[in-house]
Amino acid sequence: MRPFAASLHRNGARHGLEVWSVRYRVRGWNGEEASPLADVTAALEQVRELHGDVPIALVGHSMGGRVAMRLAGHRGVVAAVGLAPWLPDGEPVQQLAGRRALLLHGDRDGVTSPRATRRFAERAAPFAAHIDLVIVRGERHAMLLRSRTWHRLATAFTLGSLGIRAVPADISDAFERGAV
């Protein structure tokens, strides 16, 4: 996730964007405990304490994508990005009400399911203010084969959702097509 944080910082810092990275205290989701949720919720509260009522976008990969989607309903969050997210069937979607969401998934991902991500997007669509699903052709879970594509899409969506910069036409087209 460091390259994504660096891309967001590089493109948004001059507009006042602050990028935070959260390190989970406990490894794994851990069933009902959903361990990473507490860490990210604490970070969201800390952002509010330090910066007040600012718009927040969450960006996460794999389990972090699940965390981003799950906490999209937290106060102040306006957008969430899931990169090759782990979104098992039955994952809640109501928390996306009024939020923008982007789901990016490689079509050759053997770790998390692009089909499950599509089903999540379909279930979330009636709730979310806006949801985009983009399939990255020829890409796997690690997001290394077409890393520039992942970074451009995630960064443009995030900056656009925060009102920092308009989404370029070629990226809007990719969102519309649903594949790159």
Contacts in CASP RR format, 6 or more apart in sequence:
PFRMAT RR
TARGET T0000
AUTHOR 0000-0000-0000
METHOD contacts of the structure
MODEL  1
MRPFAASLHRNGARHGLEVWSVRYRVRGWNGEEASPLADVTAALEQVREL
HGDVPIALVGHSMGGRVAMRLAGHRGVVAAVGLAPWLPDGEPVQQLAGRR
ALLLHGDRDGVTSPRATRRFAERAAPFAAHIDLVIVRGERHAMLLRSRTW
HRLATAFTLGSLGIRAVPADISDAFERGAV
1 21 0 8 1.000
1 59 0 8 1.000
1 60 0 8 1.000
1 61 0 8 1.000
2 21 0 8 1.000
3 147 0 8 1.000
3 151 0 8 1.000
4 59 0 8 1.000
4 60 0 8 1.000
4 61 0 8 1.000
4 83 0 8 1.000
4 150 0 8 1.000
4 151 0 8 1.000
4 154 0 8 1.000
4 155 0 8 1.000
5 19 0 8 1.000
5 21 0 8 1.000
7 151 0 8 1.000
7 154 0 8 1.000
7 155 0 8 1.000
8 17 0 8 1.000
8 19 0 8 1.000
8 59 0 8 1.000
8 154 0 8 1.000
8 155 0 8 1.000
8 158 0 8 1.000
8 159 0 8 1.000
9 17 0 8 1.000
9 19 0 8 1.000
11 17 0 8 1.000
11 155 0 8 1.000
11 159 0 8 1.000
11 165 0 8 1.000
12 159 0 8 1.000
12 164 0 8 1.000
12 165 0 8 1.000
13 19 0 8 1.000
15 159 0 8 1.000
15 164 0 8 1.000
15 165 0 8 1.000
17 159 0 8 1.000
17 162 0 8 1.000
17 164 0 8 1.000
18 51 0 8 1.000
20 43 0 8 1.000
20 47 0 8 1.000
22 36 0 8 1.000
22 39 0 8 1.000
22 40 0 8 1.000
22 43 0 8 1.000
23 39 0 8 1.000
24 35 0 8 1.000
24 36 0 8 1.000
24 39 0 8 1.000
25 35 0 8 1.000
25 38 0 8 1.000
25 39 0 8 1.000
26 33 0 8 1.000
26 35 0 8 1.000
26 36 0 8 1.000
27 35 0 8 1.000
28 35 0 8 1.000
28 36 0 8 1.000
28 63 0 8 1.000
29 35 0 8 1.000
29 36 0 8 1.000
29 63 0 8 1.000
29 66 0 8 1.000
34 70 0 8 1.000
36 63 0 8 1.000
36 64 0 8 1.000
36 67 0 8 1.000
37 67 0 8 1.000
37 70 0 8 1.000
37 71 0 8 1.000
40 58 0 8 1.000
40 67 0 8 1.000
40 71 0 8 1.000
41 71 0 8 1.000
41 74 0 8 1.000
44 56 0 8 1.000
44 71 0 8 1.000
44 74 0 8 1.000
44 75 0 8 1.000
44 76 0 8 1.000
44 77 0 8 1.000
47 54 0 8 1.000
47 56 0 8 1.000
48 54 0 8 1.000
48 75 0 8 1.000
48 76 0 8 1.000
53 76 0 8 1.000
54 76 0 8 1.000
55 76 0 8 1.000
55 78 0 8 1.000
55 161 0 8 1.000
55 162 0 8 1.000
55 163 0 8 1.000
56 74 0 8 1.000
56 76 0 8 1.000
56 77 0 8 1.000
56 78 0 8 1.000
57 77 0 8 1.000
57 78 0 8 1.000
57 79 0 8 1.000
57 80 0 8 1.000
57 81 0 8 1.000
57 158 0 8 1.000
57 161 0 8 1.000
57 162 0 8 1.000
58 65 0 8 1.000
58 67 0 8 1.000
58 68 0 8 1.000
58 71 0 8 1.000
58 72 0 8 1.000
58 77 0 8 1.000
58 79 0 8 1.000
58 80 0 8 1.000
58 81 0 8 1.000
59 65 0 8 1.000
59 68 0 8 1.000
59 80 0 8 1.000
59 81 0 8 1.000
59 82 0 8 1.000
59 83 0 8 1.000
59 154 0 8 1.000
59 158 0 8 1.000
60 67 0 8 1.000
60 68 0 8 1.000
60 81 0 8 1.000
60 82 0 8 1.000
60 83 0 8 1.000
60 85 0 8 1.000
61 82 0 8 1.000
61 83 0 8 1.000
61 84 0 8 1.000
61 85 0 8 1.000
61 143 0 8 1.000
62 83 0 8 1.000
62 84 0 8 1.000
62 85 0 8 1.000
62 86 0 8 1.000
62 111 0 8 1.000
62 112 0 8 1.000
62 141 0 8 1.000
63 86 0 8 1.000
64 82 0 8 1.000
64 85 0 8 1.000
64 86 0 8 1.000
65 80 0 8 1.000
65 81 0 8 1.000
65 82 0 8 1.000
65 83 0 8 1.000
65 85 0 8 1.000
65 86 0 8 1.000
65 87 0 8 1.000
66 85 0 8 1.000
66 86 0 8 1.000
66 87 0 8 1.000
66 91 0 8 1.000
68 80 0 8 1.000
68 81 0 8 1.000
68 82 0 8 1.000
68 85 0 8 1.000
69 80 0 8 1.000
69 82 0 8 1.000
69 85 0 8 1.000
69 87 0 8 1.000
69 91 0 8 1.000
69 93 0 8 1.000
69 95 0 8 1.000
69 96 0 8 1.000
69 101 0 8 1.000
69 120 0 8 1.000
69 124 0 8 1.000
70 91 0 8 1.000
70 92 0 8 1.000
70 95 0 8 1.000
71 77 0 8 1.000
71 80 0 8 1.000
71 95 0 8 1.000
72 79 0 8 1.000
72 80 0 8 1.000
72 95 0 8 1.000
72 96 0 8 1.000
72 99 0 8 1.000
72 101 0 8 1.000
73 95 0 8 1.000
73 96 0 8 1.000
73 97 0 8 1.000
73 99 0 8 1.000
77 99 0 8 1.000
78 99 0 8 1.000
78 100 0 8 1.000
78 161 0 8 1.000
78 162 0 8 1.000
79 99 0 8 1.000
79 100 0 8 1.000
79 101 0 8 1.000
79 102 0 8 1.000
79 157 0 8 1.000
79 158 0 8 1.000
79 161 0 8 1.000
79 162 0 8 1.000
80 96 0 8 1.000
80 99 0 8 1.000
80 100 0 8 1.000
80 101 0 8 1.000
80 102 0 8 1.000
81 101 0 8 1.000
81 102 0 8 1.000
81 103 0 8 1.000
81 104 0 8 1.000
81 154 0 8 1.000
81 157 0 8 1.000
81 158 0 8 1.000
82 101 0 8 1.000
82 102 0 8 1.000
82 103 0 8 1.000
82 104 0 8 1.000
83 104 0 8 1.000
83 143 0 8 1.000
83 150 0 8 1.000
83 154 0 8 1.000
84 104 0 8 1.000
84 105 0 8 1.000
84 106 0 8 1.000
84 109 0 8 1.000
84 111 0 8 1.000
84 112 0 8 1.000
84 141 0 8 1.000
84 143 0 8 1.000
85 103 0 8 1.000
85 105 0 8 1.000
85 112 0 8 1.000
85 117 0 8 1.000
85 120 0 8 1.000
86 112 0 8 1.000
87 103 0 8 1.000
87 112 0 8 1.000
87 113 0 8 1.000
87 116 0 8 1.000
87 117 0 8 1.000
87 119 0 8 1.000
87 120 0 8 1.000
88 116 0 8 1.000
89 116 0 8 1.000
89 119 0 8 1.000
91 120 0 8 1.000
93 120 0 8 1.000
93 123 0 8 1.000
93 124 0 8 1.000
93 127 0 8 1.000
93 128 0 8 1.000
94 127 0 8 1.000
96 124 0 8 1.000
96 127 0 8 1.000
96 128 0 8 1.000
96 131 0 8 1.000
97 127 0 8 1.000
97 128 0 8 1.000
97 129 0 8 1.000
98 127 0 8 1.000
98 128 0 8 1.000
98 129 0 8 1.000
99 128 0 8 1.000
99 129 0 8 1.000
100 128 0 8 1.000
100 129 0 8 1.000
100 130 0 8 1.000
100 131 0 8 1.000
100 157 0 8 1.000
100 161 0 8 1.000
101 121 0 8 1.000
101 124 0 8 1.000
101 128 0 8 1.000
101 130 0 8 1.000
101 131 0 8 1.000
101 132 0 8 1.000
102 131 0 8 1.000
102 132 0 8 1.000
102 133 0 8 1.000
102 134 0 8 1.000
102 153 0 8 1.000
102 154 0 8 1.000
102 157 0 8 1.000
102 175 0 8 1.000
103 117 0 8 1.000
103 120 0 8 1.000
103 121 0 8 1.000
103 131 0 8 1.000
103 132 0 8 1.000
103 133 0 8 1.000
103 134 0 8 1.000
104 133 0 8 1.000
104 134 0 8 1.000
104 136 0 8 1.000
104 150 0 8 1.000
104 153 0 8 1.000
104 154 0 8 1.000
105 112 0 8 1.000
105 114 0 8 1.000
105 117 0 8 1.000
105 118 0 8 1.000
105 133 0 8 1.000
105 134 0 8 1.000
105 135 0 8 1.000
105 136 0 8 1.000
106 114 0 8 1.000
106 135 0 8 1.000
106 136 0 8 1.000
106 137 0 8 1.000
106 138 0 8 1.000
106 139 0 8 1.000
106 140 0 8 1.000
106 141 0 8 1.000
106 143 0 8 1.000
107 114 0 8 1.000
107 135 0 8 1.000
107 136 0 8 1.000
107 137 0 8 1.000
107 138 0 8 1.000
107 139 0 8 1.000
108 138 0 8 1.000
108 139 0 8 1.000
108 140 0 8 1.000
109 139 0 8 1.000
109 140 0 8 1.000
109 141 0 8 1.000
110 140 0 8 1.000
110 141 0 8 1.000
111 140 0 8 1.000
111 141 0 8 1.000
112 141 0 8 1.000
114 135 0 8 1.000
117 133 0 8 1.000
118 133 0 8 1.000
121 131 0 8 1.000
121 133 0 8 1.000
124 131 0 8 1.000
125 131 0 8 1.000
132 157 0 8 1.000
132 175 0 8 1.000
132 178 0 8 1.000
133 178 0 8 1.000
134 153 0 8 1.000
134 174 0 8 1.000
134 175 0 8 1.000
134 177 0 8 1.000
134 178 0 8 1.000
134 179 0 8 1.000
134 180 0 8 1.000
135 178 0 8 1.000
135 179 0 8 1.000
135 180 0 8 1.000
136 143 0 8 1.000
136 146 0 8 1.000
136 149 0 8 1.000
136 150 0 8 1.000
136 179 0 8 1.000
136 180 0 8 1.000
137 179 0 8 1.000
137 180 0 8 1.000
138 145 0 8 1.000
138 146 0 8 1.000
139 145 0 8 1.000
139 146 0 8 1.000
139 149 0 8 1.000
139 150 0 8 1.000
143 150 0 8 1.000
146 180 0 8 1.000
149 180 0 8 1.000
152 171 0 8 1.000
153 171 0 8 1.000
153 174 0 8 1.000
153 175 0 8 1.000
153 180 0 8 1.000
156 165 0 8 1.000
156 167 0 8 1.000
156 168 0 8 1.000
156 171 0 8 1.000
157 167 0 8 1.000
157 171 0 8 1.000
157 175 0 8 1.000
159 165 0 8 1.000
159 167 0 8 1.000
160 166 0 8 1.000
160 167 0 8 1.000
167 175 0 8 1.000
174 180 0 8 1.000
END
